[in-house]
Amino acid sequence: MNRKIKVNTPDTRSVDIDDAYALEFWAREFNVSQEKVKAAVLAAGTAALDVKRELKK
C-alpha cells in the first residue's frame, strides 16, 4: 500500500508573518528581507498578490 505524506508547506495564497517558517519562505520568494515582508503585509494585507504589488512600489 502506498501512502502519501503531506509535507508542511506554507499557504501560497496568503502571507503569515506570525509563522517564522512562512515568513522566511516569503522573504526568499520575494527576494527581500523579512522586515520588508512584514511592512508590506501591514500596508497591503495578507494576500500574496497584494504583498507582491506593495513590494514593487
PyMOL Python script that loads the backbone (N, CA, C, O; Angstrom):
from pymol import cmd

cmd.read_pdbstr("""\
ATOM      1  N   MET A   1       0.840  -1.173   0.000  1.00  0.00           N
ATOM      2  CA  MET A   1       0.000   0.000   0.000  1.00  0.00           C
ATOM      3  C   MET A   1       0.891   1.246   0.000  1.00  0.00           C
ATOM      4  O   MET A   1       1.777   1.381   0.845  1.00  0.00           O
ATOM      5  N   ASN A   2       0.658   2.132  -0.931  1.00  0.00           N
ATOM      6  CA  ASN A   2       1.401   3.388  -0.986  1.00  0.00           C
ATOM      7  C   ASN A   2       0.654   4.438  -0.187  1.00  0.00           C
ATOM      8  O   ASN A   2      -0.560   4.600  -0.319  1.00  0.00           O
ATOM      9  N   ARG A   3       1.403   5.150   0.644  1.00  0.00           N
ATOM     10  CA  ARG A   3       0.800   6.223   1.418  1.00  0.00           C
ATOM     11  C   ARG A   3       1.417   7.538   0.999  1.00  0.00           C
ATOM     12  O   ARG A   3       2.629   7.638   0.809  1.00  0.00           O
ATOM     13  N   LYS A   4       0.587   8.528   0.858  1.00  0.00           N
ATOM     14  CA  LYS A   4       1.082   9.855   0.525  1.00  0.00           C
ATOM     15  C   LYS A   4       1.372  10.602   1.813  1.00  0.00           C
ATOM     16  O   LYS A   4       0.573  10.597   2.750  1.00  0.00           O
ATOM     17  N   ILE A   5       2.503  11.228   1.841  1.00  0.00           N
ATOM     18  CA  ILE A   5       2.893  12.012   3.009  1.00  0.00           C
ATOM     19  C   ILE A   5       2.726  13.482   2.662  1.00  0.00           C
ATOM     20  O   ILE A   5       3.273  13.970   1.673  1.00  0.00           O
ATOM     21  N   LYS A   6       1.976  14.164   3.476  1.00  0.00           N
ATOM     22  CA  LYS A   6       1.761  15.588   3.255  1.00  0.00           C
ATOM     23  C   LYS A   6       2.916  16.363   3.869  1.00  0.00           C
ATOM     24  O   LYS A   6       3.212  16.220   5.056  1.00  0.00           O
ATOM     25  N   VAL A   7       3.553  17.170   3.067  1.00  0.00           N
ATOM     26  CA  VAL A   7       4.667  17.992   3.526  1.00  0.00           C
ATOM     27  C   VAL A   7       4.103  19.324   3.994  1.00  0.00           C
ATOM     28  O   VAL A   7       3.236  19.903   3.339  1.00  0.00           O
ATOM     29  N   ASN A   8       4.590  19.803   5.116  1.00  0.00           N
ATOM     30  CA  ASN A   8       4.123  21.070   5.659  1.00  0.00           C
ATOM     31  C   ASN A   8       4.720  22.224   4.860  1.00  0.00           C
ATOM     32  O   ASN A   8       5.876  22.599   5.056  1.00  0.00           O
ATOM     33  N   THR A   9       3.917  22.778   3.961  1.00  0.00           N
ATOM     34  CA  THR A   9       4.359  23.912   3.158  1.00  0.00           C
ATOM     35  C   THR A   9       3.464  25.102   3.442  1.00  0.00           C
ATOM     36  O   THR A   9       2.287  24.935   3.760  1.00  0.00           O
ATOM     37  N   PRO A  10       4.007  26.287   3.331  1.00  0.00           N
ATOM     38  CA  PRO A  10       3.188  27.464   3.591  1.00  0.00           C
ATOM     39  C   PRO A  10       2.080  27.633   2.549  1.00  0.00           C
ATOM     40  O   PRO A  10       2.212  27.205   1.403  1.00  0.00           O
ATOM     41  N   ASP A  11       1.014  28.249   2.966  1.00  0.00           N
ATOM     42  CA  ASP A  11      -0.082  28.572   2.066  1.00  0.00           C
ATOM     43  C   ASP A  11       0.447  29.588   1.062  1.00  0.00           C
ATOM     44  O   ASP A  11       0.972  30.628   1.459  1.00  0.00           O
ATOM     45  N   THR A  12       0.317  29.307  -0.225  1.00  0.00           N
ATOM     46  CA  THR A  12       0.877  30.198  -1.232  1.00  0.00           C
ATOM     47  C   THR A  12      -0.058  31.338  -1.621  1.00  0.00           C
ATOM     48  O   THR A  12       0.271  32.139  -2.496  1.00  0.00           O
ATOM     49  N   ARG A  13      -1.219  31.414  -0.980  1.00  0.00           N
ATOM     50  CA  ARG A  13      -2.153  32.493  -1.286  1.00  0.00           C
ATOM     51  C   ARG A  13      -2.089  33.614  -0.277  1.00  0.00           C
ATOM     52  O   ARG A  13      -2.468  34.745  -0.581  1.00  0.00           O
ATOM     53  N   SER A  14      -1.608  33.315   0.934  1.00  0.00           N
ATOM     54  CA  SER A  14      -1.550  34.349   1.959  1.00  0.00           C
ATOM     55  C   SER A  14      -0.204  34.313   2.674  1.00  0.00           C
ATOM     56  O   SER A  14       0.465  33.281   2.727  1.00  0.00           O
ATOM     57  N   VAL A  15       0.170  35.455   3.217  1.00  0.00           N
ATOM     58  CA  VAL A  15       1.454  35.606   3.890  1.00  0.00           C
ATOM     59  C   VAL A  15       1.196  35.722   5.386  1.00  0.00           C
ATOM     60  O   VAL A  15       0.558  36.671   5.839  1.00  0.00           O
ATOM     61  N   ASP A  16       1.691  34.757   6.147  1.00  0.00           N
ATOM     62  CA  ASP A  16       1.516  34.744   7.600  1.00  0.00           C
ATOM     63  C   ASP A  16       2.817  35.208   8.252  1.00  0.00           C
ATOM     64  O   ASP A  16       3.793  34.459   8.298  1.00  0.00           O
ATOM     65  N   ILE A  17       2.827  36.441   8.753  1.00  0.00           N
ATOM     66  CA  ILE A  17       4.058  36.973   9.344  1.00  0.00           C
ATOM     67  C   ILE A  17       4.263  36.488  10.773  1.00  0.00           C
ATOM     68  O   ILE A  17       5.308  36.750  11.367  1.00  0.00           O
ATOM     69  N   ASP A  18       3.285  35.786  11.332  1.00  0.00           N
ATOM     70  CA  ASP A  18       3.430  35.249  12.684  1.00  0.00           C
ATOM     71  C   ASP A  18       4.064  33.861  12.696  1.00  0.00           C
ATOM     72  O   ASP A  18       4.448  33.365  13.756  1.00  0.00           O
ATOM     73  N   ASP A  19       4.175  33.237  11.538  1.00  0.00           N
ATOM     74  CA  ASP A  19       4.796  31.923  11.403  1.00  0.00           C
ATOM     75  C   ASP A  19       6.214  32.116  10.864  1.00  0.00           C
ATOM     76  O   ASP A  19       6.389  32.558   9.729  1.00  0.00           O
ATOM     77  N   ALA A  20       7.215  31.791  11.662  1.00  0.00           N
ATOM     78  CA  ALA A  20       8.617  32.028  11.294  1.00  0.00           C
ATOM     79  C   ALA A  20       8.992  31.323   9.995  1.00  0.00           C
ATOM     80  O   ALA A  20       9.689  31.899   9.160  1.00  0.00           O
ATOM     81  N   TYR A  21       8.536  30.078   9.814  1.00  0.00           N
ATOM     82  CA  TYR A  21       8.852  29.332   8.598  1.00  0.00           C
ATOM     83  C   TYR A  21       8.233  30.008   7.373  1.00  0.00           C
ATOM     84  O   TYR A  21       8.893  30.161   6.345  1.00  0.00           O
ATOM     85  N   ALA A  22       6.975  30.407   7.483  1.00  0.00           N
ATOM     86  CA  ALA A  22       6.296  31.060   6.369  1.00  0.00           C
ATOM     87  C   ALA A  22       6.939  32.411   6.056  1.00  0.00           C
ATOM     88  O   ALA A  22       7.099  32.769   4.889  1.00  0.00           O
ATOM     89  N   LEU A  23       7.304  33.149   7.084  1.00  0.00           N
ATOM     90  CA  LEU A  23       7.940  34.448   6.876  1.00  0.00           C
ATOM     91  C   LEU A  23       9.263  34.277   6.132  1.00  0.00           C
ATOM     92  O   LEU A  23       9.568  35.038   5.213  1.00  0.00           O
ATOM     93  N   GLU A  24      10.037  33.288   6.530  1.00  0.00           N
ATOM     94  CA  GLU A  24      11.309  33.004   5.844  1.00  0.00           C
ATOM     95  C   GLU A  24      11.050  32.594   4.391  1.00  0.00           C
ATOM     96  O   GLU A  24      11.763  33.025   3.485  1.00  0.00           O
ATOM     97  N   PHE A  25      10.032  31.763   4.173  1.00  0.00           N
ATOM     98  CA  PHE A  25       9.672  31.335   2.821  1.00  0.00           C
ATOM     99  C   PHE A  25       9.355  32.536   1.939  1.00  0.00           C
ATOM    100  O   PHE A  25       9.877  32.650   0.830  1.00  0.00           O
ATOM    101  N   TRP A  26       8.498  33.436   2.431  1.00  0.00           N
ATOM    102  CA  TRP A  26       8.084  34.580   1.618  1.00  0.00           C
ATOM    103  C   TRP A  26       9.225  35.559   1.399  1.00  0.00           C
ATOM    104  O   TRP A  26       9.320  36.161   0.330  1.00  0.00           O
ATOM    105  N   ALA A  27      10.082  35.727   2.376  1.00  0.00           N
ATOM    106  CA  ALA A  27      11.242  36.606   2.190  1.00  0.00           C
ATOM    107  C   ALA A  27      12.116  36.087   1.048  1.00  0.00           C
ATOM    108  O   ALA A  27      12.593  36.863   0.220  1.00  0.00           O
ATOM    109  N   ARG A  28      12.322  34.768   1.012  1.00  0.00           N
ATOM    110  CA  ARG A  28      13.105  34.174  -0.086  1.00  0.00           C
ATOM    111  C   ARG A  28      12.343  34.258  -1.404  1.00  0.00           C
ATOM    112  O   ARG A  28      12.929  34.541  -2.449  1.00  0.00           O
ATOM    113  N   GLU A  29      11.046  34.015  -1.353  1.00  0.00           N
ATOM    114  CA  GLU A  29      10.215  34.038  -2.562  1.00  0.00           C
ATOM    115  C   GLU A  29      10.226  35.424  -3.222  1.00  0.00           C
ATOM    116  O   GLU A  29      10.323  35.537  -4.444  1.00  0.00           O
ATOM    117  N   PHE A  30      10.127  36.465  -2.404  1.00  0.00           N
ATOM    118  CA  PHE A  30      10.106  37.839  -2.925  1.00  0.00           C
ATOM    119  C   PHE A  30      11.499  38.446  -3.027  1.00  0.00           C
ATOM    120  O   PHE A  30      11.657  39.557  -3.533  1.00  0.00           O
ATOM    121  N   ASN A  31      12.510  37.726  -2.549  1.00  0.00           N
ATOM    122  CA  ASN A  31      13.900  38.183  -2.579  1.00  0.00           C
ATOM    123  C   ASN A  31      14.081  39.520  -1.851  1.00  0.00           C
ATOM    124  O   ASN A  31      14.734  40.438  -2.348  1.00  0.00           O
ATOM    125  N   VAL A  32      13.481  39.598  -0.654  1.00  0.00           N
ATOM    126  CA  VAL A  32      13.603  40.778   0.206  1.00  0.00           C
ATOM    127  C   VAL A  32      13.819  40.307   1.646  1.00  0.00           C
ATOM    128  O   VAL A  32      13.748  39.113   1.936  1.00  0.00           O
ATOM    129  N   SER A  33      14.081  41.249   2.529  1.00  0.00           N
ATOM    130  CA  SER A  33      14.267  40.897   3.938  1.00  0.00           C
ATOM    131  C   SER A  33      12.919  40.587   4.592  1.00  0.00           C
ATOM    132  O   SER A  33      11.860  40.962   4.088  1.00  0.00           O
ATOM    133  N   GLN A  34      12.991  39.903   5.711  1.00  0.00           N
ATOM    134  CA  GLN A  34      11.772  39.585   6.457  1.00  0.00           C
ATOM    135  C   GLN A  34      11.094  40.857   6.951  1.00  0.00           C
ATOM    136  O   GLN A  34       9.867  40.919   7.030  1.00  0.00           O
ATOM    137  N   GLU A  35      11.881  41.861   7.278  1.00  0.00           N
ATOM    138  CA  GLU A  35      11.305  43.132   7.738  1.00  0.00           C
ATOM    139  C   GLU A  35      10.488  43.792   6.632  1.00  0.00           C
ATOM    140  O   GLU A  35       9.436  44.371   6.904  1.00  0.00           O
ATOM    141  N   LYS A  36      10.961  43.712   5.381  1.00  0.00           N
ATOM    142  CA  LYS A  36      10.212  44.288   4.265  1.00  0.00           C
ATOM    143  C   LYS A  36       8.916  43.524   4.020  1.00  0.00           C
ATOM    144  O   LYS A  36       7.898  44.120   3.670  1.00  0.00           O
ATOM    145  N   VAL A  37       8.952  42.218   4.203  1.00  0.00           N
ATOM    146  CA  VAL A  37       7.735  41.423   4.053  1.00  0.00           C
ATOM    147  C   VAL A  37       6.726  41.832   5.117  1.00  0.00           C
ATOM    148  O   VAL A  37       5.547  42.021   4.816  1.00  0.00           O
ATOM    149  N   LYS A  38       7.180  41.970   6.355  1.00  0.00           N
ATOM    150  CA  LYS A  38       6.284  42.385   7.443  1.00  0.00           C
ATOM    151  C   LYS A  38       5.666  43.744   7.149  1.00  0.00           C
ATOM    152  O   LYS A  38       4.462  43.930   7.328  1.00  0.00           O
ATOM    153  N   ALA A  39       6.478  44.691   6.701  1.00  0.00           N
ATOM    154  CA  ALA A  39       5.972  46.034   6.395  1.00  0.00           C
ATOM    155  C   ALA A  39       4.955  45.992   5.262  1.00  0.00           C
ATOM    156  O   ALA A  39       3.943  46.691   5.313  1.00  0.00           O
ATOM    157  N   ALA A  40       5.212  45.185   4.244  1.00  0.00           N
ATOM    158  CA  ALA A  40       4.286  45.071   3.116  1.00  0.00           C
ATOM    159  C   ALA A  40       2.965  44.456   3.547  1.00  0.00           C
ATOM    160  O   ALA A  40       1.906  44.885   3.090  1.00  0.00           O
ATOM    161  N   VAL A  41       3.012  43.458   4.418  1.00  0.00           N
ATOM    162  CA  VAL A  41       1.779  42.838   4.914  1.00  0.00           C
ATOM    163  C   VAL A  41       0.971  43.831   5.735  1.00  0.00           C
ATOM    164  O   VAL A  41      -0.252  43.894   5.613  1.00  0.00           O
ATOM    165  N   LEU A  42       1.649  44.601   6.567  1.00  0.00           N
ATOM    166  CA  LEU A  42       0.941  45.599   7.370  1.00  0.00           C
ATOM    167  C   LEU A  42       0.309  46.677   6.491  1.00  0.00           C
ATOM    168  O   LEU A  42      -0.738  47.221   6.841  1.00  0.00           O
ATOM    169  N   ALA A  43       0.932  46.992   5.356  1.00  0.00           N
ATOM    170  CA  ALA A  43       0.406  48.020   4.458  1.00  0.00           C
ATOM    171  C   ALA A  43      -0.672  47.489   3.514  1.00  0.00           C
ATOM    172  O   ALA A  43      -1.636  48.195   3.219  1.00  0.00           O
ATOM    173  N   ALA A  44      -0.516  46.241   3.034  1.00  0.00           N
ATOM    174  CA  ALA A  44      -1.390  45.748   1.972  1.00  0.00           C
ATOM    175  C   ALA A  44      -2.306  44.600   2.372  1.00  0.00           C
ATOM    176  O   ALA A  44      -3.228  44.267   1.628  1.00  0.00           O
ATOM    177  N   GLY A  45      -2.076  43.991   3.518  1.00  0.00           N
ATOM    178  CA  GLY A  45      -2.864  42.828   3.906  1.00  0.00           C
ATOM    179  C   GLY A  45      -2.087  41.549   3.650  1.00  0.00           C
ATOM    180  O   GLY A  45      -0.919  41.595   3.262  1.00  0.00           O
ATOM    181  N   THR A  46      -2.727  40.412   3.865  1.00  0.00           N
ATOM    182  CA  THR A  46      -2.014  39.134   3.822  1.00  0.00           C
ATOM    183  C   THR A  46      -2.066  38.416   2.481  1.00  0.00           C
ATOM    184  O   THR A  46      -1.396  37.396   2.321  1.00  0.00           O
ATOM    185  N   ALA A  47      -2.824  38.899   1.522  1.00  0.00           N
ATOM    186  CA  ALA A  47      -2.898  38.243   0.210  1.00  0.00           C
ATOM    187  C   ALA A  47      -1.541  38.352  -0.490  1.00  0.00           C
ATOM    188  O   ALA A  47      -0.976  39.441  -0.598  1.00  0.00           O
ATOM    189  N   ALA A  48      -1.033  37.228  -0.956  1.00  0.00           N
ATOM    190  CA  ALA A  48       0.304  37.192  -1.551  1.00  0.00           C
ATOM    191  C   ALA A  48       0.439  38.149  -2.740  1.00  0.00           C
ATOM    192  O   ALA A  48       1.467  38.808  -2.889  1.00  0.00           O
ATOM    193  N   LEU A  49      -0.576  38.226  -3.573  1.00  0.00           N
ATOM    194  CA  LEU A  49      -0.502  39.136  -4.731  1.00  0.00           C
ATOM    195  C   LEU A  49      -0.442  40.596  -4.292  1.00  0.00           C
ATOM    196  O   LEU A  49       0.283  41.396  -4.884  1.00  0.00           O
ATOM    197  N   ASP A  50      -1.201  40.943  -3.255  1.00  0.00           N
ATOM    198  CA  ASP A  50      -1.182  42.310  -2.743  1.00  0.00           C
ATOM    199  C   ASP A  50       0.170  42.650  -2.123  1.00  0.00           C
ATOM    200  O   ASP A  50       0.676  43.761  -2.283  1.00  0.00           O
ATOM    201  N   VAL A  51       0.742  41.691  -1.422  1.00  0.00           N
ATOM    202  CA  VAL A  51       2.070  41.898  -0.808  1.00  0.00           C
ATOM    203  C   VAL A  51       3.101  42.092  -1.917  1.00  0.00           C
ATOM    204  O   VAL A  51       3.959  42.970  -1.820  1.00  0.00           O
ATOM    205  N   LYS A  52       3.022  41.288  -2.955  1.00  0.00           N
ATOM    206  CA  LYS A  52       3.961  41.407  -4.083  1.00  0.00           C
ATOM    207  C   LYS A  52       3.862  42.775  -4.717  1.00  0.00           C
ATOM    208  O   LYS A  52       4.879  43.403  -5.012  1.00  0.00           O
ATOM    209  N   ARG A  53       2.635  43.243  -4.929  1.00  0.00           N
ATOM    210  CA  ARG A  53       2.436  44.581  -5.507  1.00  0.00           C
ATOM    211  C   ARG A  53       3.007  45.667  -4.610  1.00  0.00           C
ATOM    212  O   ARG A  53       3.630  46.614  -5.090  1.00  0.00           O
ATOM    213  N   GLU A  54       2.796  45.530  -3.313  1.00  0.00           N
ATOM    214  CA  GLU A  54       3.300  46.516  -2.359  1.00  0.00           C
ATOM    215  C   GLU A  54       4.826  46.553  -2.381  1.00  0.00           C
ATOM    216  O   GLU A  54       5.420  47.627  -2.291  1.00  0.00           O
ATOM    217  N   LEU A  55       5.453  45.410  -2.497  1.00  0.00           N
ATOM    218  CA  LEU A  55       6.919  45.350  -2.511  1.00  0.00           C
ATOM    219  C   LEU A  55       7.500  45.950  -3.785  1.00  0.00           C
ATOM    220  O   LEU A  55       8.650  46.389  -3.785  1.00  0.00           O
ATOM    221  N   LYS A  56       6.730  45.978  -4.871  1.00  0.00           N
ATOM    222  CA  LYS A  56       7.213  46.554  -6.135  1.00  0.00           C
ATOM    223  C   LYS A  56       7.103  48.069  -6.173  1.00  0.00           C
ATOM    224  O   LYS A  56       7.658  48.702  -7.072  1.00  0.00           O
ATOM    225  N   LYS A  57       6.401  48.662  -5.219  1.00  0.00           N
ATOM    226  CA  LYS A  57       6.240  50.131  -5.204  1.00  0.00           C
ATOM    227  C   LYS A  57       7.547  50.812  -4.922  1.00  0.00           C
ATOM    228  O   LYS A  57       7.606  52.041  -4.871  1.00  0.00           O
TER     229      LYS A  57
END
""", "prot")
cmd.dss("prot")
cmd.show_as("cartoon", "prot")
cmd.util.cbc("prot")
cmd.orient("prot")
